[in-house]
Amino acid sequence: MSDTIQRAREIIESYDGPKIRIMEVCGTHTHEIFRLGIRNILPENIELISGPGCPVCVTPVGFIDEAIYMALEKNAIICTFGDLIRVPGTKMSLAAARAEGATVKMVYSPLDSLKIAKENPDREVVFLAVGFETTTPIACLAVKKAKEEGLTNFSILTANKTMPNAYQALKDSADAFLYPGHVHAITGEKDPRELYEKYGVSGVIAGFTAKELLTAIAVIVKGIKKGEPFFMNCYPRVVRPEGNPVAMKTIEEVMEPCDSEWRGLGIIPMSGQKLRDEYKDFDARVKLDLPKIEGKPNPACRCGEVLQGKCKPSDCKVYGKVCTPEHPVGACMVSNEGACSAYYQYSI
């Protein structure tokens, strides 16, 4: 065990102050903390709670319904990352729609969708653009490339989200945030630093190894003990203060901020991204003349409360019984970054 890990463990395990609630904003953090056994060394007065940092989990039910409508009613070819295929909509999932004849293809990149569009010139190909600042740049690159190549049967259905206003909405939910390192590799230190300086919101940007996560939690513990707000970048090998200006410029060129619905959090003003007018020919909602579709989540599912840190997955009555990875009731049990899937995978 390295000296850094040992020192971090000593700080964490010896904490005997008031209860600390730390929000793991990032679903990958949730899974890694479980996988590495970090929860097992935490004293009872340090509680880790889940947050809204799983892009599939915060995508509203209505988005799934829109995708299904395009596939079944508009005969569009739907391209998406794998997790989204099994997320329940109001009446069915994309997997169920595929069983009814819809064409739903799993891709590893939005750029894969362009190839599919070229191979199927007589059908509209729609990529489901779900994600935060980490994955939005590549969706923007796909749109730019489609425009440059004159591809007329490709579009995207946007559910892209940005983290700053979600942090604002949840700033009173925990004593400190464990900020997602991959998001801030793109956006830099600006947003969490502003939360700290303007609102006294404490938190650290964390990496994903055992050393990085333990160090980040130890920094939070030490900061809480001092009794003053704090912010620190504990992932400087990847996160620069300015982030990735090239990626941010790509997003700003193709997309612009808009209000966005988050599962469990409702509408968060200016927390989403939509295509700018100069790229509206690639907006699936406009191109396919989608009607307004409002999804209805399963009332038994408590994903929304899990994403706000109001309850643990195990507090949900259907968790592990009706709702399992094989038969998910909510998105948090589907996604590889979902809190419910993490609890189920590592707690049984």
GUBA-766373 format. One line per field, with one value per residue: residue number from 1; x, y, z of N, C-alpha, C, O in turn. Coordinates in steps of 0.2 Angstrom, whole numbers. Example, Ala and Ser with C-alpha at 12.3 -4.5 7.8 and 13.67 -1.06 7.14 Angstrom:
2
num: [1 2]
n_x: [66 64]
n_y: [-28 -11]
n_z: [39 35]
ca_x: [62 68]
ca_y: [-22 -5]
ca_z: [39 36]
c_x: [66 64]
c_y: [-16 0]
c_z: [39 39]
o_x: [71 67]
o_y: [-17 6]
o_z: [42 40]
//
This chain:
348
num: [1 2 3 4 5 6 7 8 9 10 11 12 13 14 15 16 17 18 19 20 21 22 23 24 25 26 27 28 29 30 31 32 33 34 35 36 37 38 39 40 41 42 43 44 45 46 47 48 49 50 51 52 53 54 55 56 57 58 59 60 61 62 63 64 65 66 67 68 69 70 71 72 73 74 75 76 77 78 79 80 81 82 83 84 85 86 87 88 89 90 91 92 93 94 95 96 97 98 99 100 101 102 103 104 105 106 107 108 109 110 111 112 113 114 115 116 117 118 119 120 121 122 123 124 125 126 127 128 129 130 131 132 133 134 135 136 137 138 139 140 141 142 143 144 145 146 147 148 149 150 151 152 153 154 155 156 157 158 159 160 161 162 163 164 165 166 167 168 169 170 171 172 173 174 175 176 177 178 179 180 181 182 183 184 185 186 187 188 189 190 191 192 193 194 195 196 197 198 199 200 201 202 203 204 205 206 207 208 209 210 211 212 213 214 215 216 217 218 219 220 221 222 223 224 225 226 227 228 229 230 231 232 233 234 235 236 237 238 239 240 241 242 243 244 245 246 247 248 249 250 251 252 253 254 255 256 257 258 259 260 261 262 263 264 265 266 267 268 269 270 271 272 273 274 275 276 277 278 279 280 281 282 283 284 285 286 287 288 289 290 291 292 293 294 295 296 297 298 299 300 301 302 303 304 305 306 307 308 309 310 311 312 313 314 315 316 317 318 319 320 321 322 323 324 325 326 327 328 329 330 331 332 333 334 335 336 337 338 339 340 341 342 343 344 345 346 347 348]
n_x: [4 3 11 3 -10 -11 -10 -21 -32 -30 -34 -47 -53 -51 -59 -70 -80 -95 -109 -105 -111 -107 -109 -108 -107 -105 -109 -99 -90 -97 -99 -85 -81 -88 -83 -70 -70 -71 -81 -82 -73 -76 -81 -96 -101 -98 -106 -109 -118 -129 -129 -134 -126 -126 -129 -138 -147 -153 -160 -175 -191 -200 -191 -187 -199 -201 -191 -195 -207 -202 -196 -206 -217 -212 -203 -189 -172 -165 -151 -140 -131 -128 -134 -145 -155 -162 -169 -184 -198 -213 -223 -215 -199 -184 -179 -190 -198 -190 -193 -205 -203 -196 -182 -167 -151 -136 -123 -105 -101 -106 -102 -102 -115 -116 -111 -120 -131 -127 -127 -140 -149 -162 -169 -172 -159 -157 -148 -147 -143 -137 -130 -117 -105 -94 -97 -104 -96 -92 -104 -107 -97 -101 -112 -107 -99 -108 -115 -105 -103 -114 -125 -141 -150 -148 -149 -150 -157 -158 -153 -144 -134 -129 -118 -116 -128 -136 -128 -130 -144 -143 -136 -138 -139 -130 -115 -103 -97 -92 -84 -86 -72 -70 -79 -75 -62 -65 -73 -65 -60 -68 -83 -85 -77 -83 -95 -90 -84 -94 -106 -102 -101 -94 -82 -73 -63 -62 -52 -51 -45 -40 -31 -33 -47 -48 -39 -46 -58 -52 -47 -59 -64 -54 -56 -70 -68 -61 -71 -74 -79 -73 -63 -55 -44 -42 -37 -27 -18 -26 -36 -36 -35 -41 -48 -53 -51 -53 -63 -74 -76 -80 -93 -99 -100 -109 -120 -132 -136 -151 -167 -169 -176 -174 -173 -182 -177 -184 -187 -173 -167 -158 -149 -147 -143 -146 -147 -140 -148 -142 -139 -151 -157 -153 -159 -169 -181 -187 -185 -193 -205 -210 -223 -228 -223 -226 -218 -223 -217 -214 -224 -220 -206 -191 -181 -179 -178 -167 -157 -157 -151 -160 -164 -158 -155 -159 -169 -180 -196 -197 -184 -172 -182 -195 -188 -174 -157 -160 -174 -177 -185 -183 -172 -160 -156 -153 -142 -124 -118 -127 -134 -143 -140 -126 -127 -135 -126 -115 -119 -126]
n_y: [-6 11 26 37 32 25 36 43 34 34 46 46 35 38 49 57 66 77 70 67 71 65 69 58 63 58 43 33 35 30 17 13 16 6 -6 -5 -7 4 9 0 4 16 26 26 39 45 47 41 47 45 54 65 61 51 49 42 39 51 55 59 50 53 56 43 38 47 43 30 32 38 28 18 24 33 26 27 24 20 24 21 21 7 5 13 6 -3 4 8 15 25 15 5 -2 3 -9 -18 -11 -14 -28 -27 -23 -12 -3 -4 1 -3 7 13 25 41 44 32 31 39 31 21 29 32 19 17 25 28 30 39 41 41 47 45 57 57 63 71 85 77 68 75 83 74 71 83 84 74 79 91 84 77 88 94 84 83 75 70 62 60 63 70 66 76 75 81 86 98 101 112 120 109 106 118 116 106 110 111 98 90 89 91 90 76 79 75 68 66 74 87 87 92 104 110 119 130 130 122 130 142 139 137 149 159 153 146 132 116 105 93 89 73 59 42 31 20 26 40 42 39 49 60 59 60 73 80 76 82 96 98 96 108 117 127 133 124 121 110 104 88 80 83 78 76 85 101 118 127 117 109 118 116 106 112 123 117 112 124 129 121 119 126 133 127 126 111 95 84 68 66 78 87 102 110 126 131 120 111 106 111 110 123 136 136 123 116 108 95 92 80 81 92 89 77 81 80 76 84 75 68 59 46 41 25 24 16 17 24 31 45 50 44 49 62 60 58 46 29 16 4 7 8 0 -9 -12 -25 -34 -34 -25 -28 -30 -39 -37 -22 -9 5 18 18 6 0 6 6 15 18 20 11 -1 -2 -4 -16 -25 -25 -27 -39]
n_z: [0 -5 2 1 0 12 21 17 21 34 38 34 41 54 57 68 69 67 56 39 23 7 -9 -23 -38 -50 -59 -63 -53 -42 -45 -45 -32 -25 -31 -28 -14 -6 2 12 22 27 41 51 52 40 25 9 -5 -19 -35 -49 -60 -70 -86 -94 -84 -80 -91 -97 -97 -107 -118 -122 -126 -137 -146 -148 -155 -167 -172 -174 -180 -189 -196 -194 -193 -178 -169 -156 -140 -130 -117 -117 -124 -116 -107 -99 -107 -107 -111 -116 -120 -130 -134 -134 -143 -154 -155 -160 -173 -175 -181 -173 -169 -161 -157 -156 -157 -162 -174 -181 -184 -196 -206 -206 -211 -224 -229 -230 -239 -241 -229 -214 -202 -186 -172 -155 -145 -130 -115 -106 -105 -108 -118 -128 -137 -147 -153 -159 -168 -177 -182 -189 -198 -206 -211 -219 -228 -235 -231 -231 -224 -210 -193 -176 -160 -147 -130 -123 -109 -97 -83 -73 -69 -63 -53 -45 -43 -34 -23 -10 -5 0 10 4 -13 -24 -37 -55 -63 -77 -84 -80 -86 -98 -96 -86 -71 -68 -65 -53 -45 -45 -39 -26 -23 -24 -18 -7 -8 -6 -12 -22 -37 -43 -47 -54 -49 -35 -27 -31 -28 -14 -9 -13 -5 8 7 7 20 28 25 29 43 46 45 35 19 4 -10 -22 -34 -37 -47 -55 -65 -76 -77 -82 -77 -86 -94 -108 -121 -135 -137 -130 -138 -150 -145 -143 -155 -162 -154 -142 -126 -117 -109 -99 -96 -82 -76 -61 -56 -63 -73 -77 -78 -93 -94 -103 -120 -137 -155 -164 -175 -187 -189 -189 -198 -195 -184 -176 -170 -177 -190 -192 -188 -175 -163 -147 -134 -119 -107 -95 -80 -72 -57 -47 -47 -39 -45 -47 -34 -30 -38 -33 -21 -11 -6 -4 -16 -11 -3 -10 -14 -25 -28 -32 -32 -40 -48 -57 -64 -75 -77 -78 -69 -69 -75 -68 -64 -76 -82 -84 -76 -67 -50 -44 -51 -47 -33 -33 -40 -32 -19 -17]
ca_x: [0 7 11 -2 -16 -11 -12 -29 -36 -30 -38 -54 -55 -50 -64 -75 -84 -102 -110 -103 -114 -103 -113 -105 -111 -103 -110 -93 -87 -101 -97 -78 -80 -91 -79 -63 -71 -70 -87 -81 -68 -79 -84 -103 -102 -96 -111 -109 -125 -129 -131 -137 -121 -127 -133 -144 -152 -157 -164 -182 -195 -202 -186 -187 -205 -200 -187 -199 -212 -199 -194 -212 -222 -208 -199 -182 -167 -162 -144 -139 -127 -131 -138 -152 -160 -166 -172 -191 -202 -220 -226 -211 -192 -182 -178 -197 -200 -187 -196 -211 -202 -192 -174 -163 -145 -131 -116 -100 -99 -111 -99 -105 -122 -116 -110 -127 -135 -124 -129 -148 -151 -170 -172 -169 -155 -157 -143 -149 -138 -137 -124 -114 -100 -89 -98 -107 -92 -92 -110 -107 -93 -105 -117 -103 -97 -114 -116 -99 -103 -121 -129 -147 -154 -145 -151 -149 -162 -154 -154 -137 -135 -123 -118 -116 -135 -138 -124 -134 -150 -142 -130 -140 -141 -124 -110 -98 -98 -86 -85 -83 -66 -70 -83 -71 -57 -68 -75 -60 -61 -72 -89 -85 -74 -88 -99 -86 -83 -100 -111 -99 -102 -88 -81 -66 -63 -59 -51 -55 -41 -41 -27 -37 -53 -46 -36 -52 -62 -48 -47 -66 -64 -50 -59 -75 -66 -59 -77 -75 -80 -67 -63 -48 -44 -38 -36 -23 -15 -30 -40 -32 -39 -45 -51 -51 -54 -55 -69 -79 -77 -84 -99 -102 -101 -114 -126 -133 -140 -158 -170 -169 -179 -169 -177 -182 -176 -188 -184 -167 -166 -152 -145 -147 -140 -149 -143 -141 -152 -138 -139 -158 -158 -150 -163 -174 -188 -189 -185 -198 -211 -212 -228 -226 -223 -224 -218 -225 -213 -218 -224 -216 -199 -189 -175 -179 -176 -160 -153 -156 -148 -165 -165 -154 -158 -162 -175 -186 -199 -196 -177 -170 -188 -198 -183 -167 -154 -163 -180 -177 -191 -181 -165 -154 -155 -150 -135 -118 -116 -133 -133 -146 -136 -120 -130 -137 -120 -110 -122 -130]
ca_y: [0 17 30 42 28 24 43 45 29 36 52 44 30 41 54 56 72 76 66 70 68 67 66 56 66 53 36 29 35 26 10 12 16 0 -11 -5 -8 10 10 -4 7 22 26 27 46 47 44 43 47 46 61 65 61 46 52 38 39 57 56 58 44 56 55 36 38 50 38 24 35 39 21 14 29 37 21 29 19 23 22 23 17 1 6 16 1 -7 9 8 21 25 9 0 1 2 -16 -20 -9 -18 -34 -26 -22 -6 -4 0 -2 -1 10 14 32 45 44 25 32 42 26 18 33 31 13 17 32 29 30 43 38 46 46 47 61 58 63 77 88 72 65 80 85 69 71 89 82 70 84 95 80 76 94 95 79 84 69 73 57 59 69 68 68 79 75 83 90 101 100 118 121 104 107 123 114 101 112 110 91 87 93 92 86 73 81 70 70 66 80 93 87 96 110 114 121 136 129 121 135 148 137 138 156 163 151 142 125 113 99 91 85 67 54 36 25 19 32 46 42 40 56 65 59 62 80 82 75 87 102 98 97 115 121 132 130 123 118 107 99 82 76 88 75 76 91 108 124 129 112 107 123 114 102 117 127 113 112 131 131 117 119 132 131 127 122 104 90 79 63 67 85 92 106 114 131 132 115 107 109 110 112 130 137 134 115 114 102 89 91 75 84 97 86 72 84 76 79 84 68 68 52 44 36 20 27 12 18 29 33 52 52 41 54 68 58 58 39 24 11 -2 10 7 -6 -14 -14 -32 -39 -33 -22 -31 -29 -42 -34 -16 -4 12 18 18 -1 -2 9 4 20 19 19 5 -7 -3 -7 -23 -29 -26 -28 -45]
ca_z: [0 -5 8 0 1 19 24 16 25 42 39 34 46 61 58 73 70 64 50 33 17 1 -15 -29 -44 -56 -58 -63 -46 -38 -46 -43 -25 -23 -34 -24 -7 -2 7 18 26 29 47 51 51 33 21 2 -8 -26 -38 -56 -65 -75 -92 -96 -78 -79 -97 -95 -100 -114 -123 -124 -130 -144 -150 -150 -160 -173 -175 -176 -184 -195 -199 -194 -190 -172 -167 -149 -136 -128 -111 -118 -127 -112 -102 -100 -108 -104 -112 -118 -121 -137 -135 -135 -150 -159 -156 -164 -180 -176 -182 -167 -169 -156 -160 -151 -158 -166 -181 -184 -187 -202 -210 -207 -215 -231 -232 -230 -241 -242 -223 -209 -197 -180 -167 -149 -142 -123 -112 -103 -108 -110 -125 -132 -143 -153 -157 -163 -174 -181 -186 -193 -203 -210 -215 -224 -233 -238 -229 -229 -220 -204 -188 -169 -155 -142 -123 -120 -103 -94 -76 -69 -66 -59 -46 -42 -40 -28 -19 -2 -4 3 13 -1 -20 -27 -44 -60 -67 -85 -86 -79 -91 -104 -94 -82 -64 -68 -62 -46 -41 -44 -33 -20 -21 -24 -14 -2 -10 -5 -16 -25 -43 -42 -53 -53 -46 -28 -24 -32 -24 -6 -8 -13 1 13 7 10 27 31 24 33 50 47 46 30 12 1 -17 -24 -40 -35 -53 -60 -71 -82 -77 -82 -75 -92 -97 -115 -125 -142 -136 -128 -144 -154 -143 -143 -162 -165 -150 -138 -120 -117 -103 -100 -91 -79 -72 -54 -54 -67 -78 -74 -84 -96 -92 -109 -126 -143 -161 -166 -181 -193 -190 -188 -203 -192 -178 -178 -168 -182 -197 -192 -186 -169 -159 -141 -131 -112 -104 -88 -77 -67 -51 -42 -47 -36 -48 -46 -27 -29 -42 -29 -15 -5 -4 -7 -20 -7 0 -15 -13 -30 -29 -31 -32 -47 -52 -57 -71 -81 -78 -75 -69 -70 -79 -63 -64 -82 -85 -81 -72 -62 -43 -42 -54 -43 -27 -34 -42 -27 -12 -16]
c_x: [4 6 5 -9 -16 -13 -19 -33 -36 -34 -45 -57 -55 -55 -69 -79 -91 -103 -108 -107 -110 -107 -108 -109 -110 -105 -104 -90 -91 -99 -90 -77 -83 -85 -72 -64 -71 -75 -86 -76 -71 -82 -92 -105 -100 -101 -110 -116 -124 -131 -133 -132 -121 -131 -139 -149 -156 -161 -171 -186 -198 -197 -186 -193 -204 -196 -191 -204 -208 -197 -200 -217 -218 -203 -191 -178 -164 -156 -143 -134 -131 -136 -145 -157 -164 -170 -180 -194 -208 -223 -221 -204 -190 -181 -185 -200 -197 -190 -203 -210 -198 -185 -170 -156 -140 -125 -112 -98 -105 -108 -101 -111 -122 -115 -116 -131 -133 -127 -137 -150 -158 -173 -168 -165 -155 -152 -146 -144 -139 -131 -122 -109 -95 -90 -102 -102 -92 -98 -110 -102 -96 -109 -113 -101 -102 -116 -111 -100 -110 -125 -136 -152 -151 -147 -150 -155 -158 -157 -148 -138 -128 -123 -119 -123 -138 -134 -128 -140 -149 -137 -132 -141 -135 -119 -104 -99 -91 -87 -82 -77 -66 -74 -78 -64 -59 -69 -70 -63 -66 -79 -89 -82 -78 -93 -96 -86 -89 -105 -108 -100 -95 -88 -74 -67 -59 -57 -54 -51 -42 -37 -31 -43 -52 -43 -42 -56 -59 -48 -54 -66 -60 -53 -65 -73 -63 -65 -78 -76 -73 -68 -56 -49 -39 -36 -32 -19 -19 -34 -36 -37 -44 -49 -49 -55 -57 -62 -75 -81 -81 -92 -103 -104 -107 -121 -126 -137 -147 -160 -170 -172 -174 -174 -176 -181 -180 -185 -179 -166 -158 -147 -144 -144 -145 -145 -145 -145 -148 -137 -146 -160 -156 -154 -169 -181 -191 -190 -191 -204 -214 -217 -225 -228 -221 -224 -221 -221 -217 -218 -221 -209 -197 -182 -174 -176 -169 -155 -152 -153 -153 -166 -159 -158 -162 -168 -181 -189 -198 -189 -176 -176 -191 -192 -176 -164 -157 -170 -181 -184 -189 -174 -159 -152 -152 -143 -129 -115 -122 -132 -137 -142 -129 -122 -131 -131 -116 -112 -125 -125]
c_y: [6 21 35 38 27 31 44 40 31 42 50 40 33 47 53 62 71 72 70 67 70 64 64 58 61 46 31 29 30 19 8 11 9 -6 -11 -6 -2 11 6 -1 14 21 27 34 49 43 46 42 48 53 60 64 55 48 49 38 45 59 54 52 47 55 48 35 41 46 32 26 36 33 17 18 32 32 23 24 23 20 25 19 12 1 8 11 -2 -2 9 15 21 18 3 3 0 -5 -20 -18 -12 -25 -33 -23 -16 -8 0 -3 1 2 12 22 35 44 37 26 35 36 22 22 32 24 12 24 34 30 35 39 43 43 49 50 62 58 70 80 83 70 70 82 81 69 78 88 78 74 88 90 79 82 95 90 79 78 72 68 56 65 66 70 70 78 77 88 93 101 106 119 115 104 112 120 109 103 112 102 87 92 95 87 82 74 76 72 71 72 87 93 91 103 114 115 126 135 127 126 141 146 138 145 160 160 146 135 121 107 99 88 79 63 47 30 25 25 39 47 43 46 61 65 61 70 83 82 81 94 103 100 104 119 127 129 129 120 116 103 94 77 80 85 75 82 97 113 126 123 110 112 121 110 107 121 123 112 119 132 127 118 125 130 132 124 115 100 85 74 65 74 90 96 111 119 131 126 110 110 107 113 120 130 134 126 112 108 95 88 86 78 88 93 81 75 80 80 80 78 69 61 52 39 31 23 23 14 24 32 41 54 49 46 61 66 58 51 35 19 6 1 9 0 -11 -16 -21 -37 -39 -30 -25 -29 -33 -40 -27 -12 3 12 17 10 -4 0 6 9 22 16 12 -1 -8 -7 -15 -27 -30 -27 -35 -51]
c_z: [0 1 7 2 9 23 23 20 32 43 39 40 53 62 63 74 68 58 44 27 11 -5 -21 -35 -49 -55 -59 -56 -41 -39 -44 -36 -22 -25 -30 -17 -3 4 13 23 29 36 46 50 44 28 13 -1 -15 -29 -45 -61 -69 -80 -94 -90 -78 -86 -96 -99 -107 -119 -126 -129 -137 -148 -153 -156 -167 -176 -178 -181 -190 -198 -199 -191 -184 -170 -160 -146 -132 -122 -112 -121 -122 -106 -104 -102 -105 -105 -114 -119 -128 -139 -137 -142 -155 -161 -160 -171 -181 -177 -177 -167 -164 -159 -155 -152 -163 -174 -185 -187 -194 -208 -212 -212 -222 -234 -233 -232 -241 -235 -218 -204 -192 -174 -161 -145 -134 -120 -109 -107 -111 -117 -130 -138 -149 -157 -161 -169 -179 -185 -191 -199 -208 -214 -221 -229 -237 -237 -227 -226 -213 -199 -181 -165 -149 -135 -120 -114 -101 -86 -71 -65 -62 -53 -42 -39 -34 -23 -11 -1 0 6 8 -8 -21 -35 -49 -64 -74 -87 -86 -83 -97 -101 -89 -75 -63 -64 -55 -42 -40 -39 -26 -18 -20 -18 -8 -2 -10 -10 -19 -32 -42 -48 -51 -50 -38 -24 -25 -28 -16 -5 -8 -7 7 13 9 17 31 31 28 40 51 47 41 24 9 -6 -19 -30 -38 -41 -58 -65 -77 -82 -76 -80 -80 -96 -104 -120 -132 -142 -134 -134 -149 -152 -144 -151 -165 -161 -146 -132 -121 -111 -104 -94 -89 -75 -65 -52 -58 -72 -75 -80 -86 -94 -97 -115 -132 -149 -162 -173 -187 -194 -188 -193 -200 -185 -179 -176 -174 -189 -197 -189 -180 -165 -152 -137 -123 -109 -97 -85 -73 -60 -45 -41 -43 -38 -47 -39 -26 -32 -38 -22 -9 -3 -7 -11 -16 -3 -4 -14 -19 -32 -27 -31 -39 -51 -52 -64 -77 -82 -75 -75 -71 -73 -74 -62 -70 -84 -81 -76 -66 -55 -42 -45 -49 -36 -28 -36 -36 -20 -11 -14]
o_x: [9 1 1 -13 -22 -17 -22 -38 -41 -37 -49 -62 -58 -55 -72 -82 -94 -98 -110 -107 -110 -109 -104 -113 -115 -103 -104 -87 -88 -98 -88 -73 -80 -84 -70 -59 -70 -74 -88 -76 -67 -86 -93 -110 -100 -101 -109 -119 -119 -135 -134 -133 -115 -137 -144 -155 -162 -164 -172 -184 -198 -199 -186 -193 -207 -197 -190 -206 -211 -198 -200 -220 -222 -200 -188 -180 -161 -155 -144 -132 -137 -141 -149 -163 -170 -173 -182 -192 -209 -226 -223 -203 -194 -182 -186 -203 -200 -190 -205 -214 -195 -183 -170 -156 -141 -122 -114 -95 -107 -112 -101 -113 -126 -117 -118 -135 -138 -128 -139 -154 -160 -179 -162 -168 -152 -153 -148 -139 -142 -126 -126 -108 -91 -86 -102 -105 -92 -98 -113 -104 -95 -110 -115 -101 -101 -117 -113 -98 -111 -129 -136 -158 -153 -147 -148 -158 -155 -163 -147 -142 -123 -129 -122 -123 -142 -137 -129 -142 -154 -135 -127 -143 -137 -120 -100 -102 -86 -91 -77 -77 -63 -72 -78 -61 -55 -67 -71 -68 -69 -80 -92 -83 -78 -95 -100 -87 -89 -109 -112 -100 -91 -93 -70 -72 -53 -61 -59 -54 -45 -40 -31 -44 -56 -45 -42 -58 -62 -48 -54 -69 -63 -53 -66 -77 -64 -64 -82 -73 -68 -73 -51 -53 -33 -34 -34 -18 -17 -35 -33 -43 -50 -53 -43 -60 -62 -66 -80 -86 -86 -96 -108 -108 -111 -126 -121 -141 -150 -157 -171 -172 -171 -178 -171 -182 -180 -179 -180 -163 -154 -141 -141 -141 -147 -141 -151 -145 -151 -135 -146 -164 -158 -152 -173 -186 -197 -195 -194 -209 -220 -217 -220 -233 -215 -229 -221 -222 -222 -213 -220 -205 -200 -178 -168 -172 -165 -150 -148 -152 -151 -169 -157 -164 -167 -172 -187 -185 -199 -188 -177 -175 -189 -192 -173 -167 -157 -172 -184 -187 -193 -170 -154 -147 -149 -139 -130 -111 -121 -128 -134 -142 -127 -119 -129 -130 -113 -109 -127 -127]
o_y: [7 21 37 41 28 30 47 43 31 42 53 41 31 50 47 63 65 72 76 61 76 58 69 54 60 43 26 24 27 15 3 7 6 -10 -17 -7 -3 13 8 -3 17 17 30 36 55 37 52 37 51 56 54 66 53 49 52 39 45 64 49 51 43 55 47 32 39 45 30 23 34 32 15 15 33 35 21 19 28 14 31 13 13 -1 6 13 -3 -5 10 20 17 15 -3 9 -2 -7 -24 -21 -14 -27 -38 -21 -14 -13 6 -9 7 -2 12 24 32 44 37 23 34 37 20 19 32 24 7 27 39 30 36 35 49 38 55 47 67 55 75 78 85 69 68 83 83 68 77 90 79 73 89 93 79 81 97 91 75 76 75 70 50 71 60 76 66 79 75 92 90 102 105 120 117 103 111 122 108 100 112 101 82 98 100 82 85 70 73 77 75 75 91 98 94 108 120 112 127 139 131 128 144 150 140 147 165 164 144 131 123 104 103 84 79 63 47 24 30 28 43 53 47 49 65 71 65 73 88 87 84 98 109 104 107 125 131 124 133 118 119 99 94 72 80 88 74 85 99 112 128 125 110 111 123 112 107 123 126 113 119 136 130 118 129 125 136 121 113 102 81 77 65 76 96 94 114 117 130 128 104 116 101 117 122 125 132 124 106 104 90 84 88 76 88 94 80 71 78 86 77 76 71 58 57 33 33 24 25 12 29 35 43 58 53 48 64 71 58 50 36 18 4 -3 10 -5 -17 -20 -24 -43 -43 -31 -24 -27 -30 -40 -26 -12 7 7 15 9 -9 -4 5 8 26 11 8 -7 -14 -11 -19 -33 -36 -29 -37 -57]
o_z: [4 5 12 5 12 28 28 23 35 48 43 43 58 67 63 80 67 54 44 27 10 -5 -23 -37 -53 -49 -56 -54 -37 -34 -41 -33 -17 -21 -28 -13 3 9 18 29 34 37 41 47 44 27 12 0 -18 -25 -47 -67 -72 -79 -95 -92 -77 -86 -93 -105 -112 -125 -132 -134 -142 -154 -159 -161 -172 -182 -183 -185 -195 -203 -204 -187 -185 -170 -159 -148 -132 -122 -109 -120 -124 -102 -109 -99 -100 -100 -113 -118 -132 -145 -142 -145 -161 -166 -163 -175 -186 -175 -178 -166 -162 -163 -149 -147 -167 -178 -191 -192 -198 -213 -217 -216 -227 -240 -236 -229 -242 -235 -219 -201 -193 -172 -160 -142 -132 -122 -111 -113 -116 -121 -136 -144 -154 -163 -167 -174 -185 -192 -196 -205 -214 -220 -226 -235 -241 -241 -222 -224 -211 -201 -180 -166 -146 -134 -114 -115 -102 -84 -66 -59 -57 -47 -36 -33 -30 -19 -8 5 2 5 9 -7 -20 -38 -48 -67 -77 -93 -90 -83 -100 -105 -88 -73 -57 -59 -51 -36 -35 -35 -22 -12 -16 -15 -4 3 -14 -11 -19 -32 -39 -53 -47 -50 -35 -20 -20 -25 -13 0 -4 -5 11 19 13 20 36 35 31 44 56 50 42 22 10 -8 -17 -30 -38 -40 -63 -70 -82 -88 -71 -81 -79 -100 -105 -122 -135 -146 -137 -135 -152 -156 -147 -152 -169 -163 -145 -132 -125 -107 -110 -89 -93 -71 -62 -47 -56 -74 -70 -85 -83 -94 -96 -114 -133 -148 -162 -176 -191 -200 -187 -191 -203 -181 -183 -179 -175 -192 -203 -188 -180 -164 -150 -137 -122 -109 -93 -87 -70 -58 -40 -36 -44 -35 -45 -39 -23 -30 -39 -18 -3 3 -12 -10 -18 0 -2 -14 -17 -35 -22 -30 -43 -57 -46 -68 -82 -88 -70 -80 -74 -73 -77 -60 -71 -85 -75 -72 -62 -54 -38 -41 -48 -34 -24 -33 -36 -15 -6 -13]
//
